[in-house]
Amino acid sequence: MGQKKAGAVCPGRRENCMRIIGIVPGAKLFGSEDLYADQYLFVNGYPKRILANGGTPVGILSSDGYAVEDSLSLCDAFVFCGGARFYPYHFQVMEYAAKSGKPVLGICLGMQLLFEKSYEYGEHEGLGFVKGEVCPLEPDLADKSLKVPQSGWNALHIVKDDPLFKYIREGEYVYYVHSYYGKNCAESTLAVSDYSIPVTGAVRAGRVYGTQFHPEKSSTVGLKILENFAGI
């Protein structure tokens, strides 16, 4: 399937097409033992939020849990939803995006997938877009009274200017739910939040982005970040 030309016009419309965003769920939707994660995509309304902020969301998985090549070609960009663990289709879609140069936004687990290595549920190789590793949060906390997982609102401190944070003010609050975090990744880090240590909040490697926080749960700030991504 050929690549859609930039500025292609939608049938029956005079203006340019909205960006088509492929939704990569956080857990396998077919035959998964993790029923909570299966529902994650729908409970948190990723498609609705993307549609409201400059993108046209599409599902990209077939009934066997793998991505359909034609659906990947159709997409202008991809959003990896937060969830419980990695599945083979995560790597399949990310490798396609890397080869095609299409933008990616990985959320929570989707961000952790970008690192070289993760220590969640053992030791696992990641995709290696971001130098560093994903480590348990609890042993590194300076204040041992803080709860893990970190669950709730935290201020976002932007350390590098980037289009992802256009019109986002320093210190705006975003919503986190996590027990692991990206570590030793300063060269790719865009933003951090303080949780007695600097917790990596957002990273970038070329056209590949990741946020540890959940934009879809971060009120107007998060929706603006999704809108900014749809415009990248």
N, C-alpha and C positions, 0 to 999 in steps of 0.2 A: 504494500500500500504506500503510495507516494506521500511525501511530507506536504502538509498544507502550507501554501504560500503565505508569507506575512501579509497581513492586511486583507485576507480573503473576505469576501462579502457573504453574509449568510443569505440563503435563499429567502426571498420575500422581504428582505430588509435592506435599507440603504446604508446603515452604519456598519462599522466593522464588527465581526463576530466577537462575542465575549470569549475570554480564555476558557478552554476546556480543561478542567482539572480532574485528573484521575484519582479516585479515592482508594487508597491502599489500607484495608482494615487492619486493626491491631491484633486480631487473632483469626485463625482459619474459620471461615463461616460455615464450612461443610464438614460435619462429623467431628467437630472439636469436643473435647471433654470439658472445656472451659466455657460454660454457658454464660457466665457474667461477661467475659471478654467478647463472646459472640455478639452480645447485645450492645457493646460499647459504642459502636458506630452510630447506632440508631438512637440510643438514649441521649447522647450528647449532641446530636443534630449537626454533624459536620456538613452534610450536603446542604441543609437549609442555610447555614451560616456562610458557606462558600458562595451559594447562589445570591445571597443578599449583599455580598461584598466583591462583586466584579468577576465572578467565575461561573462556569457551567459545570456542575459536578457530574461525573459518570463513574459507575462501577466498572471494575476491570477484571474481575475474577470469573472463571468458568466454574462449572459444577464440580470439577475435580480440585478446586482450590488453587489453580495456577492462572496466571494472566494470559489473556488472549492477545496474540501479537497484533491483530488489527486494532484492538482497543488501545494498545500502547501507542501505535502510530497516530491514532486519532487525537491523543492528548497533547496539550501544549505544555503541561506541567503536572506534577504529582504531589499529593499530600499524604504522608504516612501518618496514620492516626495512632494515638497512644494505645497501649494495651499491655498484655501480660508477658509475651515472650516472642522470640524470633521464629519465623517460619520460612521455608524455602522460597515462597513467592516474594518475600521482602527482598531477598538478594536478587531474584530474577528481575524485578522491576527496577531496583536501584542500578543494577548493571546496565540495563537498557537505557536508563536515563543518563548515566554517565557517558555511554557511547554516543548517544544522540545529542548531548549537550542541553537537554531540557531541564528546567529548574525543578528542584525538589525541596519540599519542606517536611522534615521529619519532626514529629511531636512526641515528646517524652521518650518512650521506647524507640520511636522512629529516629530521634536524635542519637540515642545510644548506639544504634546500628551503624552509625557513621564512623565510629572510633575504630582504632586498630584492634582493641581487645576489650572484652567484658568479663567481669568476675561474678556476674549474677548467675546463680544455679550452676556453679562450676566455672571453669575457664574456657572462654570461647573466642574465636577470631571474629572480628567485625570486618567491615568493608574497607577500612583503612583510609577513608577520605580525610579524616581528622586525626592528626597525630595525638596520641594520648590513650588513656584507658578509662573504662567505666568501673568505679570502685564503690564499695559499700559506704554509705554516708556516716553511719553511727561511729565507727572507730576513729574517724578523723575530726569529729566535732570537738571544739575547744570547751564548749559548755555541755557537759554530759546530761544535764537536766532537760535538754531539748528533746522533743519527741521525734521518733523515726517510725514510720515515714513522716517526712515533712508534709503536712497537709494543710493548705490554707494560703492566704494572701501574703505576698512579700514584695518589697520595693525592688524595682529593676534599675540597675545602674549601668548605663551604656558606656562601654569602654572604647568602642570604635564606631565612627559614623557609618551608616549603611542605609540603603533605600528601604530595608525591612522596617526601619524605625522612623521613617518619615512622619513628621508631625507627632511623634511620641516624645513626651517630656521626660527628662531625667527624674527618677524617683517614682514614676507611675507604678501602680500595684498590679501584679499578675498572679495567677493561681497555680500553685504547685501541688502535685501528689507524687512523691517518689521516695525511695529508700537508697538509691544509687545515684551517682553523679559523675560527670565528666571531669577528669583530673589530668594535670600535666599537658594542657592543651592551649596555652596562652596565645600562641600564634594564630589560632583560629577563633578565639573567643571574641564575641561581639558585646556581650552583656553578662553581668553577674548579679546575684542577690546574696545578701549577708544572712547566714544562719550559724553564726559564731565563727564560720569560715566563709571565704568567698565560694559560693556555689555557682557553677557554670550555668548560666541561664539561656544563652544562645550562642551558636557557633556558625561559621561559614567556611566552606572550602569551594572556591569557584562559584558555581551556580547552585551548589548544594547547601541548604540551610538546615539548622536544627534548633528547636527550642525545648528545653527541659520542662518549662511551664506549659500550660494548656491555653493557647489563645482562644479556643472555642468556649472556655469557661471563665475568661478574663474580662468580661463585660465589654465596654466600648473600646478599651485599649486593645484587647485581643482581637476584636473585630476589625479594628484599623490595621493591625498587623496582617491579618488575612487579606484585607484589601490591598495592602502594600505588596504582599507576595503575588497576588493575582496580576499586579501591574509590572512585575519584574520581567 
